[in-house]
Amino acid sequence: MAEHPNSQIAEGKMEENRLEISDSFVGNVTVMPYNKSRDDQKIMTSQLERKACNFAKGRWIADRRRPLYSGFKYKQWLSDMWACRLTQRTDFSYEGYRWETENCEMPDFNGSEFLRRMQDKTIAFIGDSLGRQQFQSLMCMAAGGEEMPEVENVGWKYGLVKPLGVVRPDGWAYRFSNTNTTILYYWSASLCGIEPFNVTDPATKSAMNLDQPPAFLRKYLDQFDVVVLNTDRKLAEIGNAKNFTVYSIARWLDSQITSRPKLKGFFWAISPRHFSNGAWNTGGRCDNTIPLTKGNEVQQEESSDPVIVDAVKGTKVKLLDITAISELRDEGHIFTV
């Protein structure tokens, strides 16, 4: 996985002729003896600062090599409603852009290289439909342009099977056999524990335990190497429910990372709404088809999702700050309404 988009360089300190740098540092460091001059130390500090990268700051640029995949080849992974080339839209100009960071190079995604780096690892997306889209997108990108027969459905290992009478399971899990890399998704829009009031009554209502992570995450966390969280925007509309929930699960995941140093945790910032002149249910429209009418550049230093920022602050959970990036792409919806 890419390093935390808002990764900040930690303070280093000179001690016993070595420079100590925290895990959040991106790039290589040349060790500098303690007795160097103060000017030399300033030069080195400047070099370190240049290596820090804020992936959320940059611009959208045209790229003829895009898109990396389409709905024609990926029916195995991609839901029909999210297969852009199979929807009612006939214009696909929105596909021809890529994100370019401002002060650092971000190499093109390579499926084979990604799987090699993630050999013997499991990546878990836990969240709502947007998390599911990210899961499906990563499956398509990792497949590298082919419907790969060596990809095995291992959902049964995580209880992700479709019960009789339901439309779909609670999630999916696939393993790339060549590298033993598993990518999975579990539906949890609220990111909290859900408990029925009466387990013997199928029609019973359920309680949301906002201070508890989903039971699925608690049960299978030991098998995960990377956890990517996102939450439903609707949760933000219920008083302080989002604030409390994301803070609780971020602190819980941080405590688990402390005892499992190889575990990586990420939290997606909220995705923007692109409706104009009202919401989706009050006459609002989401029908722009012209790319980048709001500009192509993000220059702001602060995140547009302060709730998630505060939740992960001081933890080992990394922020994936996609809010402002996505705000510029209001033409990129699958269909117009």
N, C-alpha and C positions, 0 to 999 in steps of 0.2 A: 504493500500500500504506500501511497505517497505520504510524505511527511506532513504533519499537521499544517493546514493552510495558513494559520496565524502563528506558526511556531516562532516563539521569541527566544532570542539568544539569552542564556542564563548568565548571571554574573560569574566570571571566572576569578580565581584568586591564586596568587603566586605563593607557593609554599614548598620549601625544600627542593628548589630548583625544578618545579613542575607546575604546569598550568592545569587546573581542574575545571572541566567543562561538563555541564549537565547533559542528560540524554536528549534534551530538546534541541541541541545545537545541530545545525545542518552544515556538513562540509568537513574538510580536514583542517587540522591545526598543526603548526610547527611549534614544538616545545621551545620555550624561551627561558633562559636562566634568570633567576631572581635578581641578580646584580646588574642587569641591563639598565641603561638610563631611562629616565621617565619618558623622554621623547620616543625612544624605541618602543616602550610599552604602549604609548598612544598610537603609534603606527600599527602595532599588532592589533590593538582594539579596533581600529578602523577597518583592518582587513577582516576581522571576525564579523563586524557589523555588516559588511558587504555580502557575506555569505549567508546571512539570515534571509529567509524568503517568506513573504506574505503572498500566498497563492491567490488570495481573494482580491488583490489589487492588480489591475491590468486592463486588458482590452480584448474585445472580440475582433478577430481579423478573418478575412476571406481565405479559404483554403480549398483548392480544387480536389484535394485528396479525401475530402469528406463527402458523404458520411462513412464511418467505419463499418457499418452494417445496415441492412434494411430488413423489412419484414418478409421479403421473399424467401430468404435462406434460413430464417430462424424461427419458423413456426414451431419447432420443437421446444423453444424456450419462451418465445415472445407471445403474449396474449394478443388475440386478434384486435382488441380495442386499442392496443398500444403499438400495433404494427403500422408505422406511419405511412408506408407505401400502399397499404391495403385499405386506407380509409377514404372518406369522401373528398379529401383535398386533392387537387390536381396540380398545385404549385408546390415546389419543393426547394425553393431558394433558401429557406431557413436551415436546410441541412448543411450548407456549404460554409460553415464558420467553425473556428476553434478558438479556445481561450489562450491568450498569451499573457503570461505574468510580466510585471513591470521590470523587476530588478533581478530576475534569475531565469535560467533556462529550464523548461519543463520538457523532457524528452517525449517523443511520440509514444503512445501506448503500443506495446508489442505483446500479443497474447502469449506466445511461447516463452518470452522472457519473464512475463508476469507469473506464469505457472511454475517456471523454474525457481523463481524467488520464493514462491509460496509452496514449495514442495513439502509434503507431509504435514500440511497445515489446513485448518478449517476456518473459513470466514463466515460469520453469521450476521445477517441483516435482521434486525428486530424493529418493527414499526408498522406504519400504516401502508396505504396503497402506494405512496411515494417511495417508501422503502422497498416495496415489491418491484416497482419500476426500476430502481437502482440495481436490485438483484438480477432482474432479467437482462438489463443492459450489460452488466458485468459478465453474465453468462455468454451473451452474444459476442462481446469483445474478446473474452478469453478463448472462445471457440475459434477465433482467427479467420472467419470467413467460411467456415465449413460446418455442416451438421455432423459432429464428430461421433462415430459409433463407439469410441472408447469411453464415452461419458456414461456413467452408471447412475441410475436413480437409487439413492440410498435413503429416501425419506423414511422408510420403515425403521431405520436405526434411531430416529428421533421422534417416533410416534406421529409422523406427518403422513398419514394415510387418510383417504377419503371415506368417512363412514357412509353407510347406506342412507340415502335420502337427502344428502347435502350436495350443494353445487360444487364445492371444491374443498380440499383439505385446509388445515390451518397454516400450511406452508409447504415448502418443497426443499429438497436437498439433492445435489448432484455431485458426483465424484469424478474428477478427471483421472483416469487410471494411470496414465503415463507418469504423472508426478504425485499421485495420491493427494490431490488437492480437492477439498470439498468446499462448495459454496452453497449456502442455504439461506432460506428466508422463513421467518415466523411472523404471523400476523398478530400484532399487539398495538392497536391504535392508541391506547391509553398509557402504555409502558408501566402498568402497575398490576398488582395481583387482583384477580377477579374471582370472587367466591360466591356460589349460589346460596341463597338463604335456606333452601330446602333441597338437598341433593336428591331426594326421592321424587321430586315433582319436576317434570321436564319444563313446565310452564312457569317455574318460579323466577322471581327477579334475582339479580345478583348485586353484591356489594363490591365497590371499587376500593381496594385498600391502597391508598395513594402512597403510603410509606413503605410498600413492599414491591420489589421487582416482579415481573411476570414469573409464574411457576416454571414455565419452560426454560427461562434463562437461568433460574436457580438450579434446575435439575441437570442441565447439560453444559453449564459454563466450563466445567473441567475439560470438556472436549473441544473447546474453542480456543483459537489463537488470536483472532481478530473479531471484535464485536462492534458493529456499526448501528447506532440508535437513531431513530427519528420519531417524532410524535405528531399526532393529528392536530391540525389547526383548530378543530372544533373544541379541543380540550382547553384552548386559550380563552374560549368564550364562557367558561364555567368558573366565574369568580377567580380565585387564585389557584385553581386546580393545576394548571400547567406549571406555575412557579413551584408549587410544592412537590409535584410529581417528578419533574426533571431534576430538581435539586436532590431529591431523595435517591433517585436511581443513579445519578452521577456520583454521589458520595458512596453509594453502595458499590458501584463498579470500581471506583478508585480504591476502596478497601480490598477488593479482590485482586486488583493489579498489584497492590503492595505485597500480597502473599504469593503472587504468580508473576514474577518479573517479566516473563516472556509474553504475557497477555497484553494486547494492544486494544485500547478503547477509543471510539470516536463518536461524536454526537453531531448530527446534521442540524444546522440552523434551519429555521422555518422557511418554507418556500413561499414566495409572494403570490398574491392574487392579482390577476390581470384584468378583472372586470372593470368596465367604465360605466358611469351613469347608473350606478346601482350594483347590488350584489347579484349572485346567480339566481336568487329567488325573488328579486324585486325589480326585474326588468333590465338588469345590467347586461352589458354586451362584452363578448370576448372574441372579437372577429377581425382583429388587425392581421393582415398578411404581409405587411411591408417590414422588412428586417430593420432593426436598430433605429426606430423612429425616436427613441429616447436617448440616442447616442450609443457609443460603443465602448465607453471607458468607465472604469470604477476607480475613483481617486480617494474615496473616504477611508479614513484610518480606523474608524470604529465600526463594529458590526451593527447591522440593522435588526439583530435579534438579541437585545440585552438580557433577556431571560436565560437563554442558553449560555451566553457568555458568563453570567454570574454563577450559573450552576456548575460550570466546569472550572471556574477560577480556583486556583490553588490545588487542583487535582491533577492526576496523570491522564485524565480523559481529554482527548484532543478535539478542538472545535473544527468542524468542516463548514466554513462560512460561505454558503452558496446564495444567500438571500439577495445581496446587491447584484451579483453576477446574473442571477436568474431574472431579476427585475427588468433588465434590459432586453429580454428575449420574449416579449409579449406576443410576438408573431409565431412562436414555435409550438403552438398547440396542435394537437392531432386533428381536431376538427373545429369548425367555427360555430358559435352559438349567438 
